[in-house]
Amino acid sequence: MAAATTTTDANPTQPEKRATPPVQMFYCGVCTFPPEYCEFGNSISKCKEWLQAQSPDLYEKYYSNEALKAKLGTISQEAQSKLEEDTAKKEAKAEAKADAARKKKLVRPRSQIVIKRIERNKRKFVTSIRGLEAFGVDLKKAAKLFAQRFATGGSVTKNAAGIDEIVVQGDVSQEIYDMIAEANEGGGDGGKGSKKGLDVLKGVLVDNIEMIEEKRKKDPEQ
């Protein structure tokens, strides 16, 4: 009688491998950093308020009294107060800067600069420039720059509408346009080929410049 043989499976069933689920990251809704790095940004107070509302557990982990004590260790109370004061000043400064940038961004695209060539008589002209202040240009410094560049008179005056404008003696409207364009092509920061003083005109949107001409009114016939 033949002996029974036992068959052994050469490829036993292997446990099913499953993909490791991705790690879910949690980011601050204010500064977009992970909560443990909010302190390195410029809006820590707002970050803490947001985190406390969105994830009280994480807030307790990073900003509870116990967590702060453990983090500060043996730092003195005076040093701690100084640190908090410096942080508050830094945050306020950053917020003010960001607010100013937002306002400037809203104003600048709509702001118009008018360079006007005005005829006084057959051979005499003046050039007026209005609207530079909307781009942060110091009008007095710009008037001085134009006067020095063209060796002529230049001043800040109010026009008939009560708006400040720069008035330069002479027909220099195209030259002033070219100066503004050069200042905003990287030529006004003292780089190679730049002309000293053009940084006064930095930040102006050249596309917002309108060139117009005002001719002298003829005397009425007698």
matplotlib code that plots the C-alpha trace (Angstrom):
import matplotlib.pyplot as plt

x = [0.0, 1.4, 2.3, 0.2, 2.1, 1.6, 1.6, 3.1, 2.0, 5.2, 3.6, 1.7, -0.8, 1.0, -0.7, -2.3, -0.2, -2.1, -0.9, 0.0, -2.5, -1.0, -0.2, -2.8, -1.1, -2.7, -1.8, -2.7, -5.4, -3.7, 0.0, -0.3, 2.5, 2.1, 0.9, 4.2, 5.9, 3.4, 5.7, 8.2, 5.7, 4.4, 0.9, 1.2, -1.7, -4.2, -2.7, -3.4, -6.9, -7.6, -6.0, -8.0, -11.2, -10.3, -8.4, -8.5, -6.4, -3.5, -3.9, -3.4, -0.5, 1.4, 0.1, -1.3, 0.4, 2.1, 3.4, 4.7, 6.4, 8.1, 9.2, 10.6, 12.4, 14.4, 14.0, 13.4, 10.0, 11.7, 13.2, 9.8, 8.0, 10.7, 10.2, 6.4, 6.8, 9.2, 6.9, 3.9, 5.9, 7.1, 3.6, 2.1, 4.8, 4.2, 0.4, 0.8, 3.1, 0.8, -2.2, -0.3, 0.6, -3.0, -4.2, -1.5, -2.3, -6.0, -5.1, -2.3, -4.0, -6.7, -4.3, -3.5, -0.4, -0.9, 2.1, 0.9, 2.8, 1.4, 2.0, 2.4, 3.3, 4.9, 8.2, 7.6, 6.3, 5.9, 5.4, 3.1, 3.1, 0.1, -0.6, 2.9, 1.9, -0.5, 2.6, 4.4, 6.6, 7.7, 6.6, 9.2, 12.0, 10.8, 10.4, 14.0, 15.2, 13.5, 14.9, 18.4, 18.2, 17.0, 18.7, 15.5, 12.8, 10.7, 8.2, 5.1, 1.9, -1.8, -3.7, -7.1, -8.8, -6.7, -4.6, -0.9, 1.2, 4.8, 5.4, 8.7, 9.7, 10.3, 9.1, 10.4, 7.3, 8.9, 12.1, 10.2, 8.3, 11.7, 13.1, 10.1, 10.4, 14.1, 13.6, 11.3, 13.4, 15.9, 18.0, 17.3, 19.1, 22.6, 23.2, 25.4, 24.3, 21.9, 21.5, 21.8, 18.5, 16.0, 15.1, 12.8, 10.6, 10.6, 7.2, 5.4, 3.4, 4.5, 1.3, -0.7, 1.0, -1.1, 0.6, -1.5, -0.9, -2.6, -2.2, -2.4, -5.8, -5.8, -6.6, -10.1, -10.3, -10.9]
y = [0.0, 3.4, 5.8, 9.0, 12.1, 15.6, 18.5, 21.7, 25.1, 26.7, 30.1, 30.6, 33.5, 36.8, 39.4, 42.1, 45.3, 48.5, 52.0, 54.2, 57.1, 60.6, 62.7, 65.4, 68.7, 71.5, 75.1, 78.4, 80.3, 83.6, 83.2, 79.8, 78.3, 75.2, 76.4, 75.7, 78.2, 81.1, 82.9, 83.4, 85.4, 89.0, 88.3, 86.1, 87.7, 87.0, 83.5, 82.7, 84.0, 81.9, 78.8, 79.1, 79.2, 76.5, 74.0, 74.5, 71.4, 72.7, 76.1, 74.6, 72.6, 75.6, 78.7, 77.6, 79.0, 75.6, 75.4, 78.9, 78.3, 75.2, 77.0, 80.1, 77.9, 80.1, 83.4, 86.2, 88.1, 91.3, 89.5, 87.9, 91.3, 92.8, 89.9, 90.3, 94.1, 93.7, 91.1, 93.4, 96.3, 94.1, 92.9, 96.4, 97.6, 94.7, 95.3, 99.0, 98.3, 95.7, 98.0, 100.9, 98.5, 97.4, 101.0, 102.0, 99.0, 100.1, 103.8, 103.5, 101.7, 104.4, 107.4, 109.5, 111.7, 114.6, 116.2, 119.4, 121.6, 125.1, 127.8, 131.3, 133.1, 132.3, 131.4, 130.7, 127.6, 126.1, 122.4, 121.3, 117.9, 116.7, 113.4, 112.3, 112.4, 109.4, 107.3, 108.4, 111.0, 114.0, 116.9, 119.4, 117.0, 116.3, 120.0, 120.5, 117.6, 119.0, 122.5, 121.3, 119.0, 121.7, 124.6, 126.5, 127.4, 124.7, 124.9, 123.3, 125.4, 125.0, 125.0, 126.6, 123.5, 123.8, 120.7, 120.7, 120.4, 121.0, 123.8, 123.9, 126.8, 125.7, 123.1, 120.0, 117.7, 114.9, 115.1, 114.8, 111.8, 110.2, 110.8, 109.1, 106.2, 105.8, 106.0, 103.0, 100.9, 100.3, 103.3, 105.4, 103.4, 104.3, 101.3, 101.3, 104.1, 105.6, 109.3, 110.6, 111.6, 109.7, 107.5, 110.4, 109.3, 105.6, 103.8, 105.8, 103.8, 105.1, 103.7, 106.1, 109.2, 111.4, 114.0, 117.0, 120.4, 123.7, 126.4, 130.1, 131.6, 134.1, 137.7, 138.6, 140.8, 144.4]
z = [0.0, -1.1, 1.6, 1.7, 0.6, 2.1, -0.2, 1.2, -0.4, -1.7, -1.7, 1.5, 1.6, 2.5, 4.7, 2.6, 2.5, 3.0, 2.1, 4.9, 5.0, 4.5, 7.5, 8.0, 8.5, 10.4, 9.4, 10.9, 9.0, 9.7, 8.9, 7.1, 9.3, 11.4, 14.8, 16.5, 14.2, 14.5, 16.9, 14.1, 12.1, 12.5, 13.6, 16.7, 18.6, 15.7, 15.3, 18.9, 18.7, 15.6, 17.1, 20.3, 18.3, 15.8, 17.9, 21.7, 22.3, 20.2, 21.8, 25.2, 23.9, 22.7, 24.5, 27.9, 31.0, 31.6, 28.0, 28.2, 31.5, 30.2, 27.1, 28.9, 31.5, 33.9, 32.0, 34.4, 34.6, 33.4, 30.4, 29.7, 29.8, 27.5, 25.0, 25.0, 24.5, 21.6, 20.0, 20.2, 18.7, 15.8, 15.2, 15.2, 12.8, 10.4, 10.5, 9.8, 6.9, 5.5, 5.9, 4.1, 1.3, 0.9, 0.7, -1.7, -3.9, -4.0, -4.8, -7.3, -10.2, -10.4, -9.8, -12.8, -13.3, -15.6, -17.3, -18.9, -21.4, -21.0, -23.5, -22.0, -25.2, -28.6, -27.1, -23.4, -21.8, -18.4, -17.5, -14.7, -13.1, -11.0, -9.2, -8.1, -4.4, -4.9, -5.5, -2.4, -4.2, -2.1, -4.3, -2.8, -3.4, -7.0, -7.7, -6.6, -8.7, -11.8, -11.2, -10.7, -13.7, -16.1, -14.4, -14.2, -11.7, -10.1, -7.2, -5.7, -6.1, -5.9, -9.2, -9.8, -8.3, -5.1, -5.9, -5.3, -8.4, -9.5, -12.0, -13.9, -16.1, -19.7, -22.2, -20.4, -20.4, -22.5, -20.4, -17.2, -18.6, -19.5, -16.0, -14.4, -16.8, -16.2, -12.4, -12.6, -14.9, -12.1, -13.1, -10.0, -7.3, -8.1, -10.4, -13.5, -15.9, -13.4, -12.7, -9.2, -7.5, -9.6, -6.6, -5.6, -8.5, -7.6, -7.4, -10.1, -12.6, -16.0, -17.6, -15.5, -17.0, -19.3, -21.5, -22.5, -24.0, -23.1, -25.7, -25.0, -25.6, -28.4, -27.5, -28.6, -31.6, -31.0]

ax = plt.figure().add_subplot(projection="3d")
ax.plot(x, y, z, "-o")
ax.set_aspect("equal")
plt.show()
